[in-house]
Amino acid sequence: MKVKSNLSIATKRCLHESLAPEIFARIAKEVLPGYDLPARTGFPATVPVPGQLAAARFVDDVIAEDRFLILIERLARLDREGFMGRPHRVDGLQSIMRSVAVEGYVWDETTELFMEDSRIRRTPDWGRLLEGEERRFTLLRADVVKNSRLVRVHGEAAARGAFEDLRNIFARCVEHRQGRVWRWEGDGALAAFLFGHSTTSAVLAGISLLNELFLYDRMHNSLGEPLKIRAAVHTGPLRYSNDIGVLCKQETIMEVADAEANQTPVGALSMTPAVAATLDRVLLDRFHPAAESGSRLLVYEIKLATP
């Protein structure tokens, strides 16, 4: 996030006026682990750093490390929960949060984090991840089955039009649940979910994808035959990179690609055991074990009832 000078000044004033030295020291080390204020300001370790100077130096360092949102979220938690069991009001916090909102972020009550306002922009890092930062992501991978045959039979223009419709459906299902589309390559897609209950969000996005595609094939698909896809959900650690090529070389993404391409039935959504272990029973009961011998995947399919 690019922090304007007036917002930086307001935050420095907020820290100086609202935080006692022991609270400031605790928050500084939480926001910037290992932070050494005397070293950053040039003061000997035995000499207290003046509060105004400490706040100014710290906020500048937070902005330089691109952790400004993390600082404001920590202040919001302090204002709400207090410090060591005692209430603690952070003066000026609401004004700062309004200024953050003006920059294109919304406060998410579920996660108690700032998120990009999707009406303004949608970036792969949610506007807050750092290069090399390791997190546990949930991934949704989808691909069109026998796409080259569709192009050959119906012509490139018609097939590409259907693929573009699928792309729009996929993006809508993902972004509605705070996910981000990381890659759309030809006829296949990869999306990531991180905040809140990411596995539930990814599974619901996958179910929505199959349901919307079912309706699309019967109401809007001009090819004369349904678009058949496979989709899979998996969760695991990733080291974030702005380079999608670097991301796709990591094990978790290779695992979801394998689950989709080699283990998921045509027309189905699958999920790995790592995902299934996090879901509540209501959602889990919509899935059944994969038919393939030895497979540990659970599968969701849309099947018409027979009369």
C-alpha positions in Angstrom: 0.0 0.0 0.0 1.3 3.5 -0.9 0.9 5.6 2.2 0.4 9.3 1.7 2.3 11.8 3.8 -0.8 13.0 5.7 -1.7 9.4 6.7 1.9 8.8 7.8 1.9 11.9 9.9 -1.5 11.0 11.5 -0.2 7.5 12.3 2.9 8.9 14.0 0.9 11.3 16.1 -1.5 8.4 17.0 1.4 6.2 18.2 3.1 9.0 20.1 -0.1 10.2 21.9 -1.8 6.8 22.5 1.0 4.3 23.4 3.0 4.1 26.5 6.6 2.9 26.0 6.0 -0.7 27.0 2.9 -1.0 24.7 4.8 0.6 21.9 7.8 -1.8 22.3 5.4 -4.8 22.3 3.6 -3.7 19.1 6.8 -2.7 17.4 8.2 -6.3 17.8 4.9 -7.9 16.7 4.7 -5.8 13.5 8.4 -5.9 12.7 9.8 -9.0 14.4 13.3 -8.3 15.9 12.9 -4.6 15.5 15.7 -2.7 17.3 14.6 0.9 17.9 17.8 2.2 19.5 19.8 0.9 16.5 17.3 2.5 14.1 17.5 5.9 15.8 21.2 5.9 16.8 20.5 6.0 20.6 22.5 3.9 23.0 20.5 1.0 24.4 20.6 2.5 27.9 19.1 5.8 26.8 15.3 6.0 26.2 14.3 7.1 22.7 12.0 10.2 22.9 8.4 9.1 22.1 7.9 11.4 19.2 11.1 10.4 17.5 10.4 6.7 18.2 7.0 6.9 16.6 8.3 8.7 13.6 11.2 6.3 13.0 9.0 3.2 13.5 6.2 4.3 11.1 8.8 5.2 8.4 10.3 1.7 8.8 6.9 0.0 8.7 6.0 1.8 5.5 9.4 0.9 4.0 8.8 -2.7 4.8 5.2 -2.5 3.3 3.6 -3.6 6.6 1.5 -0.5 7.2 -1.8 -2.4 7.1 -0.5 -4.9 9.6 0.3 -2.0 12.0 -3.2 -0.5 11.7 -4.8 -3.9 12.2 -2.8 -4.4 15.3 -3.8 -1.0 16.6 -7.5 -1.9 15.9 -7.0 -5.1 18.0 -5.4 -3.0 20.8 -8.3 -0.6 20.7 -10.8 -3.5 20.8 -9.2 -5.9 23.3 -7.0 -3.6 25.4 -3.5 -4.5 26.7 -2.9 -7.2 29.2 -6.5 -7.2 30.4 -6.8 -3.5 30.6 -8.9 -1.3 28.2 -6.8 0.9 26.0 -8.2 3.5 23.6 -6.2 4.4 20.6 -7.0 8.0 19.8 -7.3 8.9 16.1 -7.6 5.3 15.0 -11.0 5.8 13.3 -9.7 8.7 11.3 -6.7 6.6 10.2 -9.0 3.7 9.2 -11.2 6.0 7.1 -8.1 7.2 5.3 -7.0 3.7 4.6 -10.5 3.0 3.1 -10.1 6.0 0.8 -7.0 4.3 -0.6 -9.1 1.4 -1.8 -9.4 -1.0 1.2 -12.4 -2.2 3.1 -12.5 -3.5 6.7 -13.6 -7.1 6.7 -15.5 -7.9 9.9 -15.0 -11.6 9.6 -11.2 -11.6 9.4 -10.7 -8.2 11.1 -8.3 -7.3 8.3 -8.2 -4.8 5.6 -8.9 -6.2 2.1 -8.7 -4.6 -1.3 -12.0 -3.1 -2.3 -12.9 -5.5 -5.2 -15.0 -2.7 -6.8 -11.8 -0.8 -7.3 -9.1 -3.4 -8.0 -8.3 -7.1 -7.6 -4.6 -8.0 -7.5 -3.1 -11.5 -7.0 -1.6 -10.5 -3.6 -4.8 -9.0 -2.2 -2.8 -5.7 -2.0 -1.0 -7.0 1.1 1.2 -10.0 0.5 5.0 -9.6 0.4 7.4 -11.3 -2.0 8.7 -14.4 -0.4 6.1 -14.4 2.4 5.1 -18.0 3.3 1.4 -18.7 4.0 -1.0 -21.6 3.8 -3.1 -21.1 0.7 -6.1 -23.0 -0.6 -6.1 -23.5 -4.4 -8.8 -24.2 -6.9 -7.6 -25.6 -10.2 -10.0 -26.1 -13.2 -9.5 -27.2 -16.8 -11.6 -27.9 -19.9 -11.6 -31.5 -20.9 -10.5 -32.2 -24.6 -10.4 -28.5 -25.4 -8.6 -29.1 -28.7 -11.4 -31.2 -30.0 -13.9 -28.4 -29.3 -11.8 -26.0 -31.3 -11.5 -28.6 -34.1 -15.2 -29.4 -34.2 -16.7 -26.0 -33.7 -14.0 -23.6 -34.9 -11.6 -21.5 -33.0 -13.9 -18.4 -32.7 -16.9 -20.3 -31.3 -14.7 -22.4 -28.9 -12.8 -19.4 -27.7 -16.1 -17.6 -27.0 -17.2 -20.4 -24.8 -13.9 -20.5 -23.0 -14.2 -16.8 -22.3 -17.7 -17.3 -20.9 -16.2 -20.0 -18.6 -13.4 -17.6 -17.6 -16.0 -15.0 -16.5 -18.0 -17.6 -14.6 -14.8 -18.9 -12.9 -13.7 -15.3 -11.9 -17.1 -14.5 -10.6 -17.3 -17.6 -8.4 -13.8 -17.1 -7.0 -13.9 -13.3 -6.4 -17.3 -13.5 -4.7 -15.6 -15.4 -2.0 -12.5 -13.2 -1.6 -10.4 -15.5 -3.8 -8.0 -14.3 -6.5 -7.5 -15.7 -10.0 -3.8 -16.3 -10.3 -3.6 -17.8 -13.8 -5.8 -18.3 -16.8 -3.8 -20.1 -19.4 -5.7 -21.0 -22.6 -8.6 -23.1 -21.2 -7.4 -23.8 -17.7 -7.4 -21.7 -14.5 -5.8 -21.5 -11.1 -7.3 -19.5 -8.2 -6.1 -18.9 -4.6 -7.9 -18.3 -1.3 -6.1 -17.1 1.8 -8.2 -15.2 4.4 -11.0 -16.4 6.6 -11.9 -20.0 6.2 -10.1 -20.4 3.0 -10.8 -24.1 2.4 -14.6 -23.6 2.8 -14.5 -20.6 0.5 -12.6 -22.5 -2.2 -14.9 -25.6 -2.0 -18.0 -23.3 -2.3 -16.4 -21.5 -5.2 -15.8 -24.9 -6.9 -19.4 -26.1 -6.3 -20.7 -22.7 -7.6 -18.6 -23.2 -10.7 -20.1 -26.5 -11.5 -23.6 -25.3 -10.8 -23.3 -22.2 -12.9 -21.7 -24.2 -15.7 -24.6 -26.6 -15.6 -27.0 -23.7 -16.2 -24.8 -22.1 -18.8 -24.7 -25.3 -20.8 -28.5 -25.5 -20.9 -29.3 -21.8 -21.4 -26.4 -19.9 -23.0 -23.9 -22.4 -24.5 -24.0 -22.0 -28.3 -21.7 -24.9 -29.1 -24.4 -27.5 -29.1 -22.6 -29.6 -26.5 -21.7 -29.0 -22.9 -18.4 -27.6 -21.7 -16.9 -30.5 -19.7 -14.4 -29.5 -17.0 -12.5 -31.0 -14.1 -11.8 -29.1 -10.9 -9.9 -29.8 -7.7 -9.3 -28.1 -4.4 -6.1 -28.5 -2.3 -4.5 -26.6 0.6 -0.8 -26.3 1.6 2.1 -23.9 2.2 3.4 -21.6 -0.6 6.0 -19.0 -0.6 4.3 -16.1 -2.4 5.8 -14.6 -5.5 4.6 -12.0 -8.0 6.0 -14.3 -10.7 3.4 -16.9 -11.4 6.0 -19.1 -13.0 7.9 -19.3 -9.7 4.7 -20.1 -7.8 3.7 -22.9 -10.1 7.0 -24.7 -9.5 6.1 -25.2 -5.8 4.8 -28.5 -4.5 1.4 -27.4 -3.4 0.4 -26.1 -6.8 1.9 -29.2 -8.5 -0.2 -31.4 -6.2 -3.5 -29.6 -7.0 -2.6 -29.8 -10.7 -2.1 -33.6 -10.4 -5.3 -34.0 -8.4 -7.3 -32.2 -11.2 -5.6 -33.7 -14.2 -5.0 -37.3 -13.2 -7.5 -38.1 -10.4 -10.7 -36.1 -10.9 -13.6 -37.5 -12.9 -14.8 -35.5 -15.9 -17.5 -33.0 -14.8 -16.6 -33.2 -11.2 -15.0 -31.2 -8.4 -12.6 -33.1 -6.1 -10.9 -32.2 -2.9 -7.9 -33.7 -1.1 -7.8 -35.1 2.4 -6.0 -31.9 3.6 -9.1 -29.9 2.6 -11.7 -32.4 3.8 -10.3 -32.4 7.3 -11.2 -28.7 7.7 -14.8 -28.8 6.5 -18.0 -29.0 8.5 -20.2 -32.0 8.1 -22.9 -30.2 6.1 -20.5 -29.4 3.3 -18.6 -32.7 3.6 -21.8 -34.7 3.1 -22.2 -33.3 -0.4 -19.1 -35.3 -1.5 -18.5 -39.0 -2.0 -15.3 -41.1 -2.2 -13.7 -41.2 -5.7 -14.4 -44.4 -7.5 -10.8 -45.0 -8.6 -9.1 -47.7 -6.5 -6.6 -46.2 -4.0 -7.8 -42.6 -4.5 -8.2 -40.6 -1.3 -10.1 -37.8 -3.1 -13.6 -36.8 -2.3 -15.8 -35.9 -5.3 -18.8 -33.6 -5.9 -20.9 -34.2 -9.0 -24.1 -32.9 -10.5 -26.4 -35.7 -11.5 -29.9 -35.5 -12.8 -32.5 -37.6 -10.9 -33.9 -40.4 -13.0 -37.6 -40.7 -13.2 
